Structures are given as C-alpha cells and as structure tokens.
Amino acid sequence: MITNETPEEREEFNRVERESKAKQESIRGTKHPTREQLIAELDVAQMLIRELGDRLAKLEKPWVGLTRDEQSFVYSNLHNATSREDSFWVDFANAIEKVLKEKNYG
C-alpha cells in the first residue's frame, strides 16, 4: 500500500481492480471469449496500468525540504504558541508537517 495516497485514490484503484477481476472471471469460464469480452478486459487492464503508473510516479517524486523563508514562516506561526511545553511541541510538529505536506503533495 502506498502511504501517501488518499482514501479516494485507494478506493478508485480498488474499484478498477474489482472490475478487472470480475471481467476475468466472466471470461475464464468461457472456452472461446468473444471479441467484446476481450476488448472489455483489455480496457480494464489499461486503466490498471495507468493507475499503477500514476502511483509509481508519486513514489518517485523526490522529497523537498524547507527553505529558510519557510523555516521562518514556521517559526512565526509558533511565536504565539502557548507556554505549555507539550502544546508547543505539538504546534511545532503540526506547523512543520503542514508546510512539508503542501510542498511535497500539493
């Protein structure tokens, strides 16, 4: 499973995969599948290949860190953090995570 995929992306992949399996099952029991059955299965296979290619491209995207300006942005967002130490570190981690997610995942 790809860890940075959204639930919607995962569900779409699962939907296409289920459709492919259903088409394969309908053809498997047929001694001579029709041209239409084979074309339908090929269409689903092509969708799966495109989906897997998109998922692979996401994995190959290089990680992008923070610039000095972005580090300053994170610091300025934390400047007003509460004095409780545990709250500060939670706010600190959330601020960094927010900027990195935006940079790396759009």
JOWO-V271281 format. One record per run of one state. SS is the DSSP state (@ for helix, = for strand, . for the rest). FROM is the first residue (numbers start at 1). LEN is the number of residues. If there is no record, write none. Layout:
SS	FROM	LEN
SS	FROM	LEN
This chain:
.	1	6
@	7	22
.	29	6
@	35	26
.	61	7
@	68	11
.	79	6
@	85	21
.	106	1
